[in-house]
Amino acid sequence: MTEAIAPHHVAMLGTNQAKPHCIALQGVVGEGVSCNIYPLRSSTCREFTASWEHGEHNPTCDRARANYGLAPLLPTVG
């Protein structure tokens, strides 16, 4: 499920592309998705947070969503 991208680094298949789509992602982006290896996901995925998940904006999340035609996430109120 991975590919080598450097001598000591790997990436999930599908993520090292212009339009990334991880091989472990199931479903349709924008409708409903889940990770089929969630408990075993890589540190890259574990460290990535959605915008406002912990009260902070993540511009990388906005760019990833924009790549699929999705609006940025907004902070929750209350």
Secondary structure, 3 states (H helix, E strand, C coil): CEEEEECCEEEECCCCCCCCCCCCEEEECCCEEEECCHHHCCHHHHHCCCCCCCCCCCHHHHHHHHHCCCCCCCCCCC
